[in-house]
Amino acid sequence: MKNASALLISVLAALGAALLATLVLWLGVENGRFAGGLAVLAVAAFAGLATHCHLRRQWQRRNGEQSALAEHVRRLGDGVGGVDESALQTAGALSGLATVTLEVRRLREIAEGVHGVEALFGSALELQWISPSIHRLIGRTPQECTRAADPIALLVHESDRLYCRRMAREVIESNAGRDFEMRLLGDEGRVCWVACHWRPQHDDDGQVCGVRMSAEDIQGRKEAEYKLLETVAELRRAQALRENYLSRSNDERQRLAALLNVIRLGILFMDREHRVTYYNRAMLDIWRMPANENLIGVRDVVLEHKVATLLEAPEAYFAHIREVVTSRGEVSEPHEFRLKDGRILTDLSSVVSSAAAGGARGIGRVWIYEDVTEQRQVAEKLVALAERDPLTNLFNRRRFHEELERLLADASRRGVRVGLLAIDLDGFKPINDEFGHQAGDEVLVTLAREVGGIIRRNELFFRLGGDEFGVLVPDAESTELVGLASRIVRGIEALRFTFDGRPARLTASLGIALYPDHATNGEALIAAADHAMYRSKNEGRNRCSIAGED
Ligand SMILES: Nc1nc2c(ncn2[C@@H]2O[C@H](COP(=O)(O)OP(=O)(O)OP(=O)(O)O)[C@@H](O)[C@H]2O)c(=O)[nH]1
């Protein structure tokens, strides 16, 4: 419409020029200057024609620009995908820069409203434009960013800066995109991880003229990744620790098992349900079980059945086990028992507490068995050596004093008597002298045996040294003592020896003393008996005398 108006105006202008020329011509005729008026007419006609041509060219150019702008806007509309056909038609119908400005503003609004960060860099990596969303991410304004002399130094964390520059330059040089993750650096040291995509930008000639960066916030994902990595590291540490403990525990167990297998003590672990959980080699040896016997999981009743035939007194032993198991004590007293094969064993038991729960919970019981047969034999030998005369095997003087004190204390308590016979051989030295020391020994051994056969079970017979002997009689009475002494005198007198084919004999002198009749303590009783014995010697030997009768 405006174009038609322009054409009309140009025609009117030409007609105006023609009228003006006619008027000038009339004035020229009037003034007699026809030639000058004709020239003015021609100039006016030419001016009108020139004006018409100029206006026509302007009209055509405006039409061309209008079409180009409509096409440009349509392309832009295709680029953002948001302009419909009617809008295009409207745009095409519109003319002038105002239309373009409107569309650019819309596009700018779209670009500035994106959630991620969009930025345009020039070929020297100078920041040309950045979306306002940068402020949400790291707290910096777009103006602050674009004003920066080195925007990458401002925006990118120093650890990622070098890499970022290299990647951006590669985009420009290679004309190919790059995708990577980096940290943006905000005000007050705020850091935000982003996944960024760098793409080359081209001018109208298709040359790379800059680079566009699109970045999306992945801080949440990175934090989750860090947490995950920390958790994984924690788990790895815990796993390593557990493996270390397990390895050390296995080593400890191996050492313990090796130790338990070389010791002579039999060891048996039972759990709370009275089932076997561990035993060592010595335990099988002690209980005469085969080395390949498998007892793991076997119940206590089955074990009792297995060992019952070995025990000298099985019922008594099982009663002892029940007593230990039901007792409150943590560690039982050592218990000695005998096997039918003559061996002597001991056991002791302890509750095993769990390492967990502060050791408050019992998880079973350990039994320790020891074969003490040899120990007992050695001990018996030592006792015998200490208490007995090695030649005659009679109790010696040491034991005599112990028994004397014990019997006197007992007699004192019960108000009974204790009798003491002091025996000294007559003419023993001549046997030694005539037949030798060995013959003398034989006499002593024979005499000990014969006199031992004369005394009763509750009476104690001692060799006190050399050819001296003694007999202690508990609950003694004077007449019984005299009777016993007489039997001994006669028994010794009746002994007959032959050495080197020659006969030998001997007698004995005895002294009798009674507690408390003749003495009130041991030493005094010995002195009284000795005194009576010497009286027997003095009165002709081979007889007995009672204390207090001289
Ligand atoms: N064979 C032997 N002789 C011993 C042993 N112990 C002591 N004698 C001897 O026993 C003798 C004891 O001496 P006496 O009591 O004077 O001998 P005895 O001829 O009986 O004298 P009386 O008592 O006066 O009759 C000594 O000769 C000792 O050497 C021994 O273990 N074996």
The ligand as an SDF file (V2000), in Angstrom:
LIG
                    3D

 32 34  0  0  0  0  0  0  0  0999 V2000
   75.6620 -105.4450  107.9420 N   0  0  0  0  0  0  0  0  0  0  0  0
   75.3000 -104.3290  108.4870 C   0  0  0  0  0  0  0  0  0  0  0  0
   75.7960 -103.9320  109.6290 N   0  0  0  0  0  0  0  0  0  0  0  0
   75.4060 -102.8100  110.2020 C   0  0  0  0  0  0  0  0  0  0  0  0
   74.4970 -101.9780  109.5800 C   0  0  0  0  0  0  0  0  0  0  0  0
   74.2850 -100.8970  110.3720 N   0  0  0  0  0  0  0  0  0  0  0  0
   75.0480 -101.0630  111.4580 C   0  0  0  0  0  0  0  0  0  0  0  0
   75.7480 -102.2280  111.3810 N   0  0  0  0  0  0  0  0  0  0  0  0
   76.6160 -102.7710  112.2990 C   0  0  0  0  0  0  0  0  0  0  0  0
   75.8770 -103.1840  113.4180 O   0  0  0  0  0  0  0  0  0  0  0  0
   76.7480 -103.2210  114.5120 C   0  0  0  0  0  0  0  0  0  0  0  0
   76.0510 -102.6630  115.6960 C   0  0  0  0  0  0  0  0  0  0  0  0
   76.9150 -102.6150  116.7760 O   0  0  0  0  0  0  0  0  0  0  0  0
   76.5220 -103.1820  118.1240 P   0  0  0  0  0  0  0  0  0  0  0  0
   75.1880 -102.8140  118.5330 O   0  0  0  0  0  0  0  0  0  0  0  0
   77.6170 -102.8840  119.0770 O   0  0  0  0  0  0  0  0  0  0  0  0
   76.6000 -104.7140  117.8800 O   0  0  0  0  0  0  0  0  0  0  0  0
   76.1080 -105.8630  118.8920 P   0  0  0  0  0  0  0  0  0  0  0  0
   77.0840 -106.9390  118.6330 O   0  0  0  0  0  0  0  0  0  0  0  0
   74.7340 -106.1470  118.6290 O   0  0  0  0  0  0  0  0  0  0  0  0
   76.3050 -105.2590  120.2980 O   0  0  0  0  0  0  0  0  0  0  0  0
   75.3320 -105.4650  121.4880 P   0  0  0  0  0  0  0  0  0  0  0  0
   74.1410 -104.6690  121.2230 O   0  0  0  0  0  0  0  0  0  0  0  0
   76.0890 -104.9760  122.6570 O   0  0  0  0  0  0  0  0  0  0  0  0
   75.0330 -106.8900  121.5550 O   0  0  0  0  0  0  0  0  0  0  0  0
   77.9720 -102.4390  114.1150 C   0  0  0  0  0  0  0  0  0  0  0  0
   79.0420 -103.3280  113.8870 O   0  0  0  0  0  0  0  0  0  0  0  0
   77.6260 -101.7910  112.7980 C   0  0  0  0  0  0  0  0  0  0  0  0
   78.7040 -101.6950  111.9390 O   0  0  0  0  0  0  0  0  0  0  0  0
   73.9890 -102.3860  108.3460 C   0  0  0  0  0  0  0  0  0  0  0  0
   73.1820 -101.7450  107.7330 O   0  0  0  0  0  0  0  0  0  0  0  0
   74.4050 -103.5620  107.8320 N   0  0  0  0  0  0  0  0  0  0  0  0
  1  2  1  0
  2  3  2  0
  2 32  1  0
  3  4  1  0
  4  5  2  0
  4  8  1  0
  5  6  1  0
  5 30  1  0
  6  7  2  0
  7  8  1  0
  8  9  1  0
  9 10  1  0
  9 28  1  0
 10 11  1  0
 11 12  1  0
 11 26  1  0
 12 13  1  0
 13 14  1  0
 14 15  2  0
 14 16  1  0
 14 17  1  0
 17 18  1  0
 18 19  2  0
 18 20  1  0
 18 21  1  0
 21 22  1  0
 22 23  2  0
 22 24  1  0
 22 25  1  0
 26 27  1  0
 26 28  1  0
 28 29  1  0
 30 31  2  0
 30 32  1  0
M  END
$$$$
